[in-house]
Amino acid sequence: MKTYQSTHNPNRVVLNSKTRLSVPVNLIVLLKGQANYTTFILTDGSKRVVAHTLKYFEAFLQTHGFQRVDRSSLVNPHFIQSYHQSSALVMMKNGMVVKVSRRRRGILSLQGGVVD
């Protein structure tokens, strides 16, 4: 399986190679995957849809600290506001809520505060 390879700048993700649309990694809040598409949610609230799977970007973004919290979500820990262990919910700074899967609750290391 092909994975994302950064050829020019290791701190940017190229979303469209034809138009050379790229996004700095530190502006990505989270990624949501659905079938063969991935939606990038950025700090300004905009969304970019790319025709690649979430797994395509996973290895590259994990080197930047991103963590997979369930089958269809990859979060940037710098934008985590809090983590509720009892309900297994991650609250992002932009107001989004992401549910953590049962198997990933124990291995999740978050920079945001843990709230019971």
C-alpha positions as CSV (number, residue, x, y, z in Angstrom):
1,M,0.0,0.0,0.0
2,K,1.2,3.5,-0.9
3,T,1.8,5.9,1.9
4,Y,2.3,9.7,1.9
5,Q,5.9,10.8,1.3
6,S,7.0,14.4,1.8
7,T,9.3,15.3,-1.0
8,H,9.9,19.0,-0.5
9,N,8.9,20.3,2.9
10,P,8.5,17.9,5.8
11,N,6.2,20.4,7.7
12,R,3.6,20.6,4.9
13,V,1.1,18.1,3.5
14,V,0.4,18.3,-0.2
15,L,-3.4,17.9,-0.7
16,N,-3.5,18.2,-4.5
17,S,-0.3,17.7,-6.5
18,K,-1.8,19.2,-9.7
19,T,-2.7,22.5,-8.2
20,R,0.2,22.2,-5.6
21,L,-2.3,22.9,-2.8
22,S,-0.5,22.2,0.5
23,V,-1.3,22.8,4.2
24,P,1.2,23.3,7.1
25,V,1.0,20.4,9.5
26,N,0.6,22.7,12.5
27,L,-2.7,24.1,11.1
28,I,-4.4,20.7,10.9
29,V,-6.8,20.1,13.8
30,L,-8.0,16.6,12.8
31,L,-8.6,14.2,9.9
32,K,-11.8,12.3,9.4
33,G,-11.8,9.3,7.1
34,Q,-14.8,7.9,5.2
35,A,-14.3,5.1,2.7
36,N,-11.6,6.3,0.2
37,Y,-11.8,9.9,1.2
38,T,-10.2,12.0,4.0
39,T,-11.4,15.3,5.2
40,F,-8.8,17.7,6.6
41,I,-10.3,20.1,9.2
42,L,-8.1,23.1,9.7
43,T,-7.8,25.8,12.4
44,D,-9.7,28.4,10.4
45,G,-12.7,26.0,10.2
46,S,-12.2,25.1,6.6
47,K,-12.5,21.6,5.3
48,R,-10.5,20.0,2.5
49,V,-11.5,16.6,1.0
50,V,-8.8,14.4,-0.5
51,A,-9.3,11.2,-2.5
52,H,-6.9,9.1,-0.3
53,T,-7.6,6.9,2.7
54,L,-6.7,7.9,6.2
55,K,-4.1,5.2,6.4
56,Y,-2.3,6.9,3.5
57,F,-1.5,9.9,5.7
58,E,-1.3,8.1,9.1
59,A,2.4,7.2,9.2
60,F,3.6,10.6,8.1
61,L,1.4,12.5,10.5
62,Q,2.3,10.2,13.5
63,T,5.8,11.5,13.2
64,H,4.3,14.9,13.9
65,G,2.5,13.7,17.0
66,F,-1.0,12.9,15.5
67,Q,-2.8,10.1,17.2
68,R,-5.5,7.7,15.8
69,V,-8.4,7.7,18.3
70,D,-10.8,5.5,16.3
71,R,-11.2,3.9,13.0
72,S,-12.0,7.1,11.2
73,S,-10.3,9.9,13.2
74,L,-6.7,11.2,13.5
75,V,-6.3,14.1,15.9
76,N,-3.6,16.6,16.5
77,P,-2.8,16.6,20.3
78,H,-1.9,20.3,20.2
79,F,-5.6,21.1,19.6
80,I,-7.0,18.9,22.3
81,Q,-8.8,20.9,25.0
82,S,-9.8,18.0,27.3
83,Y,-10.4,14.3,27.5
84,H,-13.3,12.9,29.4
85,Q,-12.4,9.3,30.5
86,S,-15.8,8.3,31.7
87,S,-17.5,9.0,28.4
88,A,-14.3,8.5,26.2
89,L,-14.8,11.8,24.4
90,V,-12.0,14.2,23.3
91,M,-13.0,17.9,23.2
92,M,-11.1,19.8,20.6
93,K,-10.3,23.5,20.9
94,N,-12.4,24.3,17.9
95,G,-15.5,22.8,19.6
96,M,-15.6,19.4,17.8
97,V,-16.0,16.3,19.8
98,V,-14.4,13.0,18.9
99,K,-15.2,9.6,20.4
100,V,-12.3,7.4,21.4
101,S,-12.6,3.8,20.6
102,R,-12.6,1.2,23.4
103,R,-9.3,-0.3,22.4
104,R,-7.5,3.0,22.1
105,R,-8.5,4.5,25.5
106,G,-5.5,3.0,27.4
107,I,-2.8,4.0,24.9
108,L,-4.0,7.5,24.3
109,S,-1.5,10.1,25.5
110,L,-2.9,13.6,25.4
111,Q,-1.5,17.0,26.1
112,G,-4.9,18.4,27.1
113,G,-6.2,17.9,30.6
114,V,-8.0,14.7,31.6
115,V,-11.5,15.3,33.1
116,D,-13.5,12.6,34.7
